[in-house]
Structure formats: structure tokens, C-alpha cells
Amino acid sequence: MLKGQLPTAVSDITSRLVSFPGPSGLQVVGYIDEGAEDVWNERVVILAPRYGETKKNNLQLAYELVANGFKVLRFDQTNHIGESDGAMHAFTLSGATEDILAVVDYVDRFYEPSEVVLITLSLSSRCGFRACAQDSRISRFVSLVGMLDMDRTLRAIYNRDFFGELKAGATWSRVDILGFEIEGDKFYQSLVDSDMLNLSGTLIDSAQVSAPVLHLCAERDLWVEREDVDQVMSCCCNGRVVSIPSVGHELNENPESLKFAIQEVMAFCAEGLAGNSDALCVPDMKVLLRQNRLERSKLQASMDFSESESEFWGEYLGKFGIIEDAKYYVEYFDKMSALLGAIQPSDVLLDAGCGNGFYGISIIRALIRDSSVRGSLPQPIHYCAMDLTSHGLTRSYSRHTESLVEFQRQQLCDSGAVGFSYRKVDFDAVGGELGAALPFTDGSISKICCSLVLSYLKEPLNLMQEFYRVLKPGGVAVVSSMKPGCDMTVLYHDYVTQDVGGEGEQDASILLSAAGRIKLKKDTGVYQFFDVEELEHLAAQVGFMETRSCRSFGHQANVIRIVK
Ligand SMILES: C[S@@+](CC[C@H](N)C(=O)[O-])C[C@H]1O[C@@H](n2cnc3c(N)ncnc32)[C@H](O)[C@@H]1O
């Protein structure tokens, strides 16, 4: 493509639901994405979902491929989430491999393509190597941030030897792997029986793959060892490794890295095609977004999020406190406090969605610091914590009390000038035409901290509007959201790699499970992570003018500071 030339947007793309028999008679459900018949380049690309995701997560890549002449079949695995048959707890890697082989059969039978290209992501790459070793109809294989050693990866993520424990006789009817309960014993036994437990099996498979293989590895991947990748690829007779710069295992985290990866994939898929040029076409955004909306509402309707939000956050916060000393949290709360600015006499501070009360703790620390510098008692201030769950409020209260007592001890006084209060409020019932008001009069609050809360509300704009009402003129709010495509596992890496042992290990796995559930709710549109422009737009809609933004939290969260 010439410099400065815009890519052509293709709007003639359709998606058609198909289903066909997979392993053990289970139906596999997928979408055929295709453009006009006369632009088809005779190649079909199969997109296998990664663990814990559905065909919807592959929609963008599929449409990019279709815009450039390919037909795509993206499907849901059986015994997994999504529309295919079977229940997630029965998931195995050998079952997921059989799904791929069933899809190859289907594609071969109905389209008789000149080439079948397989693209797998993360854990499904392990199945991809097995499928390619068994079925030579797969003529090209892309392993995107492929996990090649199940045992090593799980140990890296959880800092726990799951399989060693099972080998030593532990029994797990159910085990939570990244937010999904699966039958641990059966999963393990199937890995052993199919030789998919560790790297040695992958090396054997890769030696049998005759198709060209492109392995794209992420430069900052915490979960896949580069030496494993190099070993596996050196066994392939026609393998190539490309490193994707400036990103970890979650490619969506960095749009530039994702773009780079898509271009590499596209070029590899198109190798050998007559008239192949590097003039990339793109799908028309309207067409892509329409299909995305359709699939999101279908997925939402099919998921069972039976626990209430209050139960969900209660359980989450119960485990969340343990990592408050992790590097990224400390940095993040320092930044939030710095953006809100030094506490002034008579400040009234609102911690909206206080969780375990981290912001309150940072206020008390600042007071201790200030008074030791100035040697005087603080001026009266008031901090008000609000949250949906009594769980979080109780934890906040007990932690704050401890710190406040310490503060008073240092001051040798009963510093009644510092008031802390707690209130249970459901922000989903606040603001808008029918909602209640926040329990403050207009212009009565000096500072608002709203850390990682808006994403979980049905109408975040309503709360933002209330913030504007209750803030004093010149008052400041700092509001944050995880960034779209963030990699939440990065945040826990710091914690799980500390040698915490015992209960700490269990807590880490519960945290990772909660992160998996948050991701699923985000993928289905129940939650929404905002980019900076979206946060700024929410703020501007209710009247905030002065806005500053930054990244924090291990680069995974967007933060804006707004002034009334
Ligand atoms: C990810 S936590 C963030 C907690 C805290 N602000 C922090 O940054 O550590 C999300 C918080 O939002 C709260 N929350 C979620 N939905 C809410 C709602 N509808 N009303 C009030 N709080 C809510 C949860 O209870 C939880 O404490």
C-alpha cells in the first residue's frame, strides 16, 4: 500500500451460522464469514477460539481475513462456553483437538478449498499442533501466542504444581482454571493419555507437521517461555517465529501490536497466492460492529450469571485485600492520590465504590505524613466510603480503624477532627430519571475517588452526573477503568510469583478465577472497559471540562482527572 493511502473498506461481508457433528456426536456450532463469491481466493481459514473464549472473540480477525479474500470458519469448542454442545466442566485438550479435525472435515467437504489454513490462539495452539500432525489437509498453521507446555504454563500462572499434586495422589473432581470449573482428574488423565501434558508431546507433534507454521510470540509474554517456542519450531520442517513487540500474552492490550500481528497473519495466509500484494483491505466498521452487537446479545442470553453483583463483589473483595502490597497496586493508589491532590482543611472526600478501602488508607497515611512534617493537628476533614457490598465496607472500616488509632496514638489525642463514615449504596439505582440521588447536597464534596467502578455499572453516565452535582465548583474527581483488552493476569503475576505458600496460593487461584469471570462478563457486554476517549466523553457529557489522563496499574488501567 502506498504511504498515505487509506485501505479500502469492504462492506460486502456476511456471517452464516452453521452446525455439524463433532466428537462423540456433539454438535459443533460456528459462523462462516464470507464476502462476494467472485473475490474468494479459494482458501478457507479456520479460527479456533482460545480457552475461555468463543467464536465472537475471533470476529475482528475473521472479518479482516474476509475483507482480503478468504472465507473463514470460526467456531465454538464443544464442552466449552459458547453455542456448541457439551458442558465446560468436561473440557479436555484432546476433545478440543477433535473439534478442529471435525471442522477441517466440514470445510473440506463443503468448500473443497485449495488450502485450509488453521489459526489457533494461546492454549488452543497445543491442539493445533496435534491436529496438524494428524491431518495433512491443514496446509498452513498459525500459532498465535501459543502455549506449548500445559504443565509449565499452569505452574507459571498459579505458581503451583497442579499436575504434580494429582500425580502424587490428590483428587480433584472440580478445579478452577482461569475462572472455569473443570473436572480436574479427567482433564489431567486425558492430558497424560494423549501425551499433551508437557513439552515432550508438543515436540513429537511438531516433528510430524509438514505444513508451513508461523508462530507469533508476544515479546513480554509472562506465561510462555521463548526457549520452548524455539525448541518446538526447530522441530517443524517449515517453521518460522516472529516476535510481536511491546505486548504481553493478551494481544488486544496494545492496538499497535495487534495490528502488527494481524498484518503478519494476513501475509502468511496469503503466501503463494497469485496477485498477492501488500495492499490490505479492511472490513467496513459498520458491518463489523453490527455483527458484534448481534453476537454479544446472543452470548449474553446464553450465559448463566446466576450470582448477584453483590455476591460476586463480596467474594472478590474478600480475596482482593491480600494483594494490596503488590507493586502495581501501591503505584496505582499513589497515582490516584497524587492526582486528587493534597488534602486541604475541611475537605469532604468521597470514595465511590471503595472496595476494601485502599483510598481511605492512603488518606490516613497522607495525614500521618503531613502532621509529622507540620507537627500540628489536622484541620477537620471527612471521608465517606460507599460500596455495594457490606463485605467491602466492613473490611474498609476495620482496616481504617486500625490506621486511625495508630494516627491518634502518634498525635497523642483523640483526633475527632478526622471523620470516616461508611454507606451501602447501589450505584445502579442512582441518578437518571428514576434513580435516587447520592446522599449529598449540591456542591458539598471536595474530592471524589472512583477507582475501577464505572465499568461494572449498567448506566455509568448516571453516576457521573451525580458526581458533577455533588462536587464543589473547582472540586476534583479521579475516575478509572481497566483498559479495553487489558491483561488482568499481569496484575496477579507479581503476587503469585512471590513465595506465599499455603493459603496465599489458594487466594491467588481465586483471584485468577475472579479475573476470568470479569473477563467473561466483559466479553459478553455485561461489563465494559473504557478507553480514555470514552471516559472523557462520559465526563464531558455531564459538564466536566478540564480533563487530564494517564495510564497506571501495570499499564492496564486508564485514569482521568476531571475538575468541576
Ligand atoms: C474492582 S473493585 C474496585 C474497588 C476499589 N475502588 C479499588 O480500586 O480497589 C469494584 C468495586 O465496585 C463496587 N461496585 C460494583 N457495582 C457496584 C454498584 N452497583 N454500586 C456500588 N458499588 C459497586 C464493588 O463492590 C467493588 O467494590
The ligand as an ORCA input file, in Angstrom:
! r2SCAN-3c Opt
* xyz 0 1
  C     -12.748     -3.660     41.062
  S     -13.480     -3.187     42.543
  C     -12.652     -1.677     42.900
  C     -12.612     -1.375     44.364
  C     -11.804     -0.149     44.772
  N     -12.362      1.077     44.262
  C     -10.374     -0.322     44.335
  O      -9.973      0.269     43.321
  O      -9.642     -1.089     44.977
  C     -15.090     -2.667     42.048
  C     -15.919     -2.142     43.186
  O     -17.132     -1.603     42.683
  C     -18.177     -1.971     43.545
  N     -19.429     -1.971     42.805
  C     -19.731     -2.730     41.722
  N     -21.003     -2.479     41.351
  C     -21.494     -1.540     42.190
  C     -22.756     -0.893     42.333
  N     -23.779     -1.173     41.512
  N     -22.913      0.010     43.331
  C     -21.894      0.301     44.185
  N     -20.673     -0.288     44.107
  C     -20.480     -1.202     43.125
  C     -17.796     -3.374     44.004
  O     -18.474     -3.779     45.166
  C     -16.305     -3.216     44.195
  O     -16.000     -2.780     45.473
*
